[in-house]
Amino acid sequence: MALGSASLSALADWQLSGDDSRLWFGSVKNQSIGETHHLDGLSGGIDDNGKVTIEVATESLDTGIDIRDERMLEHLLAAASFAISAQVDTSSFDSLGVGETLATSIPVDISLGSASTEQEAQVLVARLADTRWLVVSDQPVWLSAESLGFEDGIAALQEIAGLSSIDRTSPVGFRLMFEAP
């Protein structure tokens, strides 16, 4: 989410590298069994005004169990769109040299269909090369099921799987690689 010494007019050329980027989230079932799931189908970029837009392909969900993927897609992620957006001021990253990092906080908007929530993301930005930037979550972003309208879907999954519980709050993290052409 940062673009170092690139000028604001050059930001439109920065694209998210889908092959090198990932969104992950955790879940806890039966009060003690934690699992990590991920989505690799990310695309997006940063426009010339510093607007970050990331689209998430829900069909890239990978929980490690095919039937669980199908059920989660049906009951939680069936929305028409899943997106993350933010507004960044790249001037604070202009002084980063190759190999340098900066920890910062960025407000992000997470939307799934018509539901959305704004969260504060603690990120670590690393300039890997003149044209390559890595942005990772420095802490998880904690999302509640209620904030994205997941309560009914989680209840359905709990019943289908015969579980005593599924936590209604999940940690979310990411690895985003931005590149200039």
CORKAGI-V713519 format. One record per residue. N is the residue number from 1. RES is the residue in three letters. PHI is phi in whole degrees, -180 to 180 (NA if undefined). Layout:
n: (N	N)
res: (RES	RES)
phi: (PHI	PHI)
This chain:
n: (1	2	3	4	5	6	7	8	9	10	11	12	13	14	15	16	17	18	19	20	21	22	23	24	25	26	27	28	29	30	31	32	33	34	35	36	37	38	39	40	41	42	43	44	45	46	47	48	49	50	51	52	53	54	55	56	57	58	59	60	61	62	63	64	65	66	67	68	69	70	71	72	73	74	75	76	77	78	79	80	81	82	83	84	85	86	87	88	89	90	91	92	93	94	95	96	97	98	99	100	101	102	103	104	105	106	107	108	109	110	111	112	113	114	115	116	117	118	119	120	121	122	123	124	125	126	127	128	129	130	131	132	133	134	135	136	137	138	139	140	141	142	143	144	145	146	147	148	149	150	151	152	153	154	155	156	157	158	159	160	161	162	163	164	165	166	167	168	169	170	171	172	173	174	175	176	177	178	179	180	181)
res: (MET	ALA	LEU	GLY	SER	ALA	SER	LEU	SER	ALA	LEU	ALA	ASP	TRP	GLN	LEU	SER	GLY	ASP	ASP	SER	ARG	LEU	TRP	PHE	GLY	SER	VAL	LYS	ASN	GLN	SER	ILE	GLY	GLU	THR	HIS	HIS	LEU	ASP	GLY	LEU	SER	GLY	GLY	ILE	ASP	ASP	ASN	GLY	LYS	VAL	THR	ILE	GLU	VAL	ALA	THR	GLU	SER	LEU	ASP	THR	GLY	ILE	ASP	ILE	ARG	ASP	GLU	ARG	MET	LEU	GLU	HIS	LEU	LEU	ALA	ALA	ALA	SER	PHE	ALA	ILE	SER	ALA	GLN	VAL	ASP	THR	SER	SER	PHE	ASP	SER	LEU	GLY	VAL	GLY	GLU	THR	LEU	ALA	THR	SER	ILE	PRO	VAL	ASP	ILE	SER	LEU	GLY	SER	ALA	SER	THR	GLU	GLN	GLU	ALA	GLN	VAL	LEU	VAL	ALA	ARG	LEU	ALA	ASP	THR	ARG	TRP	LEU	VAL	VAL	SER	ASP	GLN	PRO	VAL	TRP	LEU	SER	ALA	GLU	SER	LEU	GLY	PHE	GLU	ASP	GLY	ILE	ALA	ALA	LEU	GLN	GLU	ILE	ALA	GLY	LEU	SER	SER	ILE	ASP	ARG	THR	SER	PRO	VAL	GLY	PHE	ARG	LEU	MET	PHE	GLU	ALA	PRO)
phi: (NA	-132	-132	44	-82	-66	-76	-59	-70	-91	-65	-61	-86	-84	-122	-76	-85	-62	-68	-109	-117	-155	-116	-128	-147	-109	-142	-129	-118	50	64	-150	-106	-93	-140	-115	-125	-144	-125	-103	-85	-109	-146	150	179	-129	-86	-70	-102	83	-83	-94	-132	-127	-97	-115	-81	-63	-68	-85	-55	-136	-100	93	-136	-56	-66	-68	-56	-60	-66	-67	-64	-69	-98	-120	-110	-81	-63	-65	-149	-134	-141	-128	-138	-157	-117	-120	-106	-72	-62	-72	-105	-59	-86	-67	-97	-57	93	-91	-128	-147	-95	-154	-117	-133	-71	-126	-110	-112	-129	-134	61	-90	-91	-151	-146	-102	-134	-99	-106	-87	-124	-118	-105	-126	-89	-88	-159	-59	-123	-141	-129	-110	-124	-127	-70	-88	-146	-66	-94	-95	-111	-95	-59	-62	-63	-116	71	-93	-57	-66	-65	-68	-61	-65	-63	-61	-67	-58	-85	66	-93	-76	-164	-135	-58	-98	-130	-131	-81	-129	-143	-156	-132	-122	-114	-107	-136	-97	-66)
